[in-house]
Amino acid sequence: MNDLDVHVAPARSGALRRAAPALLGYTAVRALGLVVLAVWSGARGKDAYTLLTARWDALWYTRVAELGYGYEVRLPQGDVHSNLAFFPLLPWLERLVAAVSPLSYADGGFVVSAVASLAAAWGIFAVADHVYGRRAGVCAVLLWAVLPVGIVQSMAYSESLFTALAAWSLYAVLTGRWVTAGVLAGLAGLTRPVGLAVVAAVWAAGIAAFLRDRTSARRDTTPARDRTPFARHRSKALADGARPGGRSGAPAPDRRAPAPEGARSAPHLPGVRLRRILGMLLAPLGAAGYVLWVGHRTGDGPLGYLDVQAGWRNGFDGGYAFARFVAAKFTSFPSALAGLGLLIGVGLLLRLYVVCVRQRQPLPLLVYAGVVTALALCASSYFGSKPRLLLPAFPLLLPLALALARLRTRRSALVVGAVAAASAVYGAFWLNGSGPP
């Protein structure tokens, strides 16, 4: 059995049919968001398409696609905003679209984002379906679509592209396609700095698989009289990554216990181990390659990219700057309400992660979501963008997807519809504001 297995047309067609309800629902939610944005923007005398493709970070990506790297803006206070801060995969794709079509670079960014958002939705469905079943997969996609910052999925930003690569890389890990997982992780590392989260997930799953191999080998060499049914049962439960029965939280009709991460064939075979090692080696190449290239270009060595980010006042301070930002909200009454909302939001976010751990999500999902969340909350970047930075952390939505999947279809549709309407209105309000999302 090779790494990619045998991919025939009927299998792909069947997978698409299985994901069709999720993709159709996702398309409907995103279409609603775009319609509301167009109406809202028109009423304010603004162009919705410009808001999606030619403002804030989208302009920086377009400049990279058109002019390459080397553009920077020096601000009066001394900060230097360099386009080296923006990873290259999205601009490369924008340039490709512009080269093979009459579209502009900005149009290319919108097209890439639209296609990538559908790929991301499909990847999220594939992961959730693999772990918890089809109904939970559909609910997970819809929840991702109706997030308050879901409008970013339709912008010429890199979030949709990154989420698509991350989701399919995680799915490849869960199904034992190690080389595919490594390649996709490498591409994710060329998309955003948070590609580190995908690399960490691949490496964590790979190391865990090697440890399972050692445990299995020791058990195979243990005399039969020394083995106990309890030991064998406990080993299997730990490897499966999910408690059997109702404790996993999955709906009873569609409950499934996933196989160990990467267990598509006998793990002791040399070919399987070789593909696993190769996937782990490929995973960090994208991010490492770009960071080292930036250091070489700036002349600041391997850490040159950190200096570029410092010019944007971005860095990792363990959450100190964010804590100061939240604390400052409590200096007056109106802003104190916002500060309280931020505290509640962070608390709910951490609570969701705890629930993910208790439900024993597969290790790569926990590692990925944990790193994305930590980087978003503990970075000293523009605080208004933190909700957007959390957008790729889709495994945090799986507990909510399970809860939604337990409801009757009519009731879950009403919940999703109401939240989708609120999200569309908020997205239109957000993009028509003065600050970047």
C-alpha positions in Angstrom: 0.0 0.0 0.0 1.6 3.3 -1.1 1.2 6.6 0.8 -1.5 8.1 -1.4 -3.4 4.7 -1.7 -5.5 4.2 -4.9 -7.5 7.3 -5.7 -10.1 6.4 -8.4 -12.9 8.6 -9.7 -15.8 6.8 -8.0 -14.0 7.2 -4.6 -13.6 11.0 -5.2 -17.2 11.2 -6.4 -18.5 9.4 -3.4 -16.5 11.6 -1.0 -17.9 14.7 -2.7 -21.4 13.4 -2.5 -20.9 12.7 1.2 -19.7 16.2 1.8 -22.3 17.9 -0.5 -24.7 18.9 2.3 -21.9 20.6 4.2 -20.6 22.4 1.1 -24.0 23.5 0.0 -24.8 24.8 3.4 -21.4 26.6 3.6 -22.0 28.2 0.2 -25.5 29.5 1.3 -24.1 31.1 4.4 -21.2 32.8 2.6 -23.6 34.0 -0.1 -25.8 35.5 2.6 -22.8 37.3 4.1 -21.8 38.7 0.7 -25.4 39.9 -0.1 -25.7 41.7 3.3 -22.2 43.2 2.8 -23.2 44.5 -0.7 -26.4 46.1 0.6 -24.8 47.6 3.7 -21.8 49.0 1.7 -24.0 50.4 -1.0 -26.1 52.2 1.6 -22.8 53.8 2.9 -21.5 54.7 -0.5 -18.8 52.1 -0.5 -17.9 49.3 -2.8 -18.2 45.8 -1.2 -15.8 44.2 -3.7 -13.1 46.8 -2.8 -13.5 46.0 0.8 -13.0 42.3 0.1 -10.0 42.7 -2.3 -8.2 46.0 -2.0 -7.9 47.1 1.6 -5.6 46.4 4.5 -3.6 43.1 4.1 -5.2 42.3 0.7 -3.3 45.3 -0.7 0.0 44.1 0.7 -0.5 40.6 -0.9 -1.4 42.3 -4.2 1.8 44.4 -4.1 3.9 41.3 -3.5 2.2 39.5 -6.4 2.7 42.5 -8.7 6.1 43.9 -7.7 7.7 41.2 -5.6 9.4 41.7 -2.2 11.2 44.8 -1.2 8.4 47.3 -0.6 8.2 49.0 2.8 6.6 51.9 4.5 8.4 54.0 7.1 6.1 55.6 9.6 6.8 58.9 11.4 7.4 57.1 14.8 10.1 55.0 13.2 8.3 51.7 12.6 9.0 50.0 9.3 6.3 48.1 7.6 7.9 45.7 5.2 6.1 43.3 2.8 8.5 40.6 3.9 6.1 40.0 6.8 3.7 38.4 4.3 4.3 34.8 3.4 4.5 34.1 -0.3 2.0 31.3 -1.2 -1.1 33.6 -1.7 0.8 36.2 -3.8 2.2 33.3 -5.9 -1.3 32.0 -6.6 -2.6 35.5 -7.3 0.2 35.9 -9.9 -0.6 32.5 -11.4 -4.3 33.4 -11.8 -3.4 36.8 -13.4 -1.0 35.0 -15.7 -3.5 32.5 -17.1 -6.6 34.7 -17.2 -7.6 38.3 -17.8 -8.1 38.9 -14.1 -6.1 41.4 -12.1 -4.0 40.4 -9.1 -6.8 41.6 -6.7 -9.3 39.5 -8.7 -6.9 36.6 -8.4 -6.8 37.0 -4.7 -10.6 36.9 -4.5 -10.8 33.8 -6.7 -8.1 32.0 -4.7 -9.9 32.8 -1.5 -13.3 31.6 -2.8 -11.9 28.3 -4.0 -9.8 27.9 -0.8 -12.7 28.6 1.4 -14.7 25.7 -0.2 -11.6 23.5 0.1 -11.3 24.5 3.8 -15.0 23.7 4.4 -14.5 20.3 2.7 -11.3 19.6 4.8 -13.1 20.5 8.0 -15.9 18.2 7.1 -13.5 15.4 6.3 -11.8 15.7 9.7 -15.0 15.9 11.7 -16.6 13.2 9.7 -13.6 10.9 10.2 -13.7 11.5 14.0 -17.3 11.9 14.9 -19.4 11.1 11.8 -21.2 12.8 8.9 -23.8 14.8 10.8 -21.2 16.3 13.1 -19.1 17.1 10.1 -21.9 19.1 8.5 -22.5 20.9 11.7 -18.8 21.7 12.1 -18.6 23.3 8.6 -21.7 25.4 9.2 -20.4 26.6 12.6 -17.1 27.6 10.9 -19.1 29.5 8.2 -21.3 31.4 10.7 -18.4 32.6 12.9 -18.7 36.4 13.6 -15.5 36.9 11.6 -16.6 34.5 8.8 -16.6 37.3 6.3 -12.8 37.0 6.3 -13.3 33.7 4.5 -14.4 35.6 1.5 -11.7 38.2 1.5 -8.4 38.2 -0.4 -6.6 37.2 2.8 -4.7 34.1 3.5 -6.9 32.6 6.3 -9.0 30.5 3.9 -6.0 29.2 2.1 -4.2 28.3 5.3 -7.2 26.6 6.8 -7.7 24.5 3.7 -4.1 23.3 3.8 -4.2 22.8 7.6 -7.4 20.8 7.5 -6.4 18.5 4.7 -2.9 18.0 6.3 -4.6 17.0 9.6 -6.9 14.6 7.7 -3.9 13.1 5.9 -2.3 12.5 9.3 -5.4 10.9 10.7 -5.7 8.6 7.7 -2.0 7.7 7.5 -1.0 9.6 4.4 2.2 10.9 5.9 3.9 12.3 2.8 0.7 14.1 1.8 0.5 15.5 5.3 4.1 16.7 5.2 3.6 18.4 1.8 0.5 20.2 2.8 2.1 21.2 6.1 5.0 22.6 4.1 2.6 24.6 1.9 0.7 25.8 5.0 4.1 27.1 6.3 4.5 29.1 3.1 1.1 30.7 3.8 1.1 32.1 7.3 3.5 32.2 10.3 1.0 30.0 12.2 2.0 27.2 9.9 4.1 26.2 12.9 0.8 24.7 14.3 0.5 22.3 11.4 4.1 21.3 11.7 3.7 20.7 15.4 0.6 18.5 14.8 2.4 16.4 12.2 5.4 15.9 14.4 3.3 15.1 17.5 1.4 12.5 15.6 4.6 11.1 14.1 6.3 10.8 17.5 3.2 9.3 19.0 3.1 6.7 16.2 6.7 5.8 16.8 6.1 5.3 20.5 3.1 3.1 19.7 5.3 1.1 17.4 7.8 0.5 20.2 5.0 -0.4 22.6 3.5 -2.8 20.1 6.9 -4.4 19.4 7.5 -5.0 23.1 4.1 -6.5 23.5 4.7 -8.8 20.5 7.9 -10.1 22.2 6.2 -10.6 25.5 5.3 -14.3 26.3 1.6 -14.9 25.8 1.2 -16.0 29.5 2.3 -12.6 30.7 -0.3 -10.7 28.7 -3.7 -9.7 30.2 -6.9 -8.8 28.5 -7.0 -5.6 30.5 -3.6 -4.5 29.1 -4.6 -5.3 25.6 -7.9 -3.5 26.0 -6.3 -0.4 27.6 -3.6 -0.2 24.9 -6.3 -0.2 22.2 -8.4 2.4 23.9 -5.4 4.7 24.3 -4.4 4.2 20.6 -7.9 4.9 19.3 -7.8 8.3 20.8 -11.5 8.3 21.8 -13.4 6.6 24.6 -15.8 3.9 23.4 -19.5 4.4 23.9 -21.3 7.6 24.7 -18.5 9.3 26.6 -16.9 10.5 23.4 -19.9 12.8 23.0 -20.7 11.7 19.4 -24.4 11.2 18.4 -25.4 7.6 18.8 -26.5 6.9 15.2 -23.2 8.1 13.7 -20.7 7.3 16.4 -17.3 6.0 15.3 -14.0 5.3 17.0 -11.2 6.5 14.8 -8.1 4.4 14.2 -4.8 5.6 15.6 -3.4 8.6 13.8 -1.6 7.4 10.7 -2.8 3.8 11.0 -3.8 2.9 7.4 -1.5 -0.1 7.2 0.7 -2.2 9.4 2.8 0.4 11.3 5.8 -1.9 11.7 6.4 -2.2 7.9 9.6 -0.4 6.9 7.7 1.5 4.1 5.2 2.9 6.5 8.0 4.2 8.8 9.9 5.6 5.9 6.9 7.6 4.7 6.2 8.8 8.2 9.8 10.1 8.5 9.6 11.7 5.1 6.4 13.4 6.0 7.8 14.8 9.2 10.9 16.0 7.4 8.8 17.7 4.7 6.4 19.5 7.1 8.7 22.3 8.3 10.4 23.1 5.0 8.0 25.8 3.9 8.1 27.9 6.9 11.8 27.3 7.6 12.7 28.0 4.0 10.9 31.4 3.9 12.2 32.5 7.3 15.7 31.7 6.3 15.3 33.4 3.0 14.1 36.6 4.7 17.1 36.5 7.1 19.4 36.1 4.1 17.8 38.9 2.2 17.8 41.3 5.1 21.3 40.3 6.2 20.1 39.7 9.8 20.6 36.0 9.8 18.2 33.2 10.8 16.3 35.6 13.1 15.8 38.3 10.5 12.2 37.6 10.1 11.6 38.4 13.8 13.1 41.9 13.1 10.7 42.3 10.2 7.7 41.4 12.4 9.1 43.8 15.1 8.7 46.6 12.5 5.0 45.9 12.6 5.1 45.7 16.4 4.3 42.0 16.2 5.9 39.5 18.5 5.3 36.8 21.1 5.2 38.1 24.7 3.2 35.4 26.3 0.0 37.5 26.3 1.4 40.4 28.3 0.4 43.1 25.8 -3.0 41.6 25.3 -3.5 41.5 29.1 -2.6 45.2 29.3 -5.0 45.9 26.4 -7.9 44.2 28.2 -7.0 45.8 31.6 -7.0 49.3 30.0 -10.6 48.7 29.1 -11.6 48.8 32.7 -10.5 52.4 33.2 -13.9 53.8 32.3 -17.4 52.5 32.3 -18.4 52.2 28.7 -15.1 50.5 27.7 -15.4 48.2 30.8 -18.2 46.4 29.1 -15.9 45.6 26.2 -13.2 44.5 28.6 -15.7 42.2 30.3 -16.8 40.8 26.9 -13.1 40.1 26.0 -12.6 38.2 29.3 -15.7 36.2 28.8 -14.7 35.4 25.2 -11.2 34.2 26.2 -12.7 32.2 29.0 -15.1 30.5 26.7 -12.3 29.8 24.2 -10.2 28.1 26.8 -13.2 26.2 28.1 -13.8 24.9 24.6 -10.2 23.6 24.5 -10.7 21.9 27.8 -13.8 20.2 26.5 -11.8 19.1 23.4 -9.3 17.5 25.7 -11.9 15.8 27.8 -13.6 14.4 24.7 -10.2 13.0 23.7 -9.9 14.5 20.3 -7.1 12.9 18.3 -3.7 14.2 19.3 -2.9 16.2 16.1 -6.1 18.1 16.4 -5.4 19.1 20.0 -1.8 20.1 19.3 -2.9 22.1 16.2 -5.7 23.9 18.0 -3.6 24.6 21.0 -0.7 26.2 19.1 -3.1 28.3 17.0 -4.9 29.6 20.1 -1.6 30.2 22.0 -0.1 32.2 19.1 -3.2 34.2 18.6 -3.7 35.1 22.3 -0.1 35.5 23.3 1.1 37.6 20.3 1.5 41.4 20.7 -0.1 42.0 17.3 -3.0 44.3 16.4 -5.6 43.3 19.0 -8.6 43.9 16.7 -7.3 41.1 14.4 -7.2 38.4 17.2 -10.6 37.0 16.3 -9.4 36.6 12.7 -6.2 34.9 13.8 -8.3 32.3 15.6 -10.3 31.5 12.5 -8.2 28.5 11.5 -8.7 26.8 15.0 -11.6 24.8 13.7 -11.1 21.8 16.1 -12.4 24.1 18.9 -15.8 24.0 17.1 -16.1 20.2 17.3 -17.7 20.1 20.8 -20.3 22.6 19.6 -20.8 20.6 16.4 -21.5 17.5 18.5 -24.1 19.4 20.6 -25.7 20.8 17.4 -25.8 17.4 15.8 -27.9 16.1 18.7 -30.7 18.5 17.9 -33.5 17.7 15.5 -32.8 18.9 12.0 -35.4 21.6 12.1 -34.1 23.0 15.3 -30.5 22.9 14.3 -31.4 24.6 11.0 -33.2 27.4 12.9 -30.1 27.9 15.2 -27.7 28.0 12.3 -30.0 30.3 10.3 -30.3 32.8 13.1 -26.6 32.8 13.8 -25.8 33.1 10.1 -28.0 36.2 9.8 -26.3 37.8 12.8 -22.9 36.9 11.5 -23.7 38.5 8.1 -24.8 41.7 9.7 -21.8 41.8 11.9 -19.4 41.1 9.0 -20.9 43.9 7.0 -20.6 46.3 10.0 -17.0 45.1 10.6 -15.7 45.6 7.1 -17.4 49.0 6.8 -15.5 50.2 9.9 -12.3 52.2 9.9 -9.9 49.6 11.2 -8.6 46.4 9.6 -10.2 43.1 10.5 
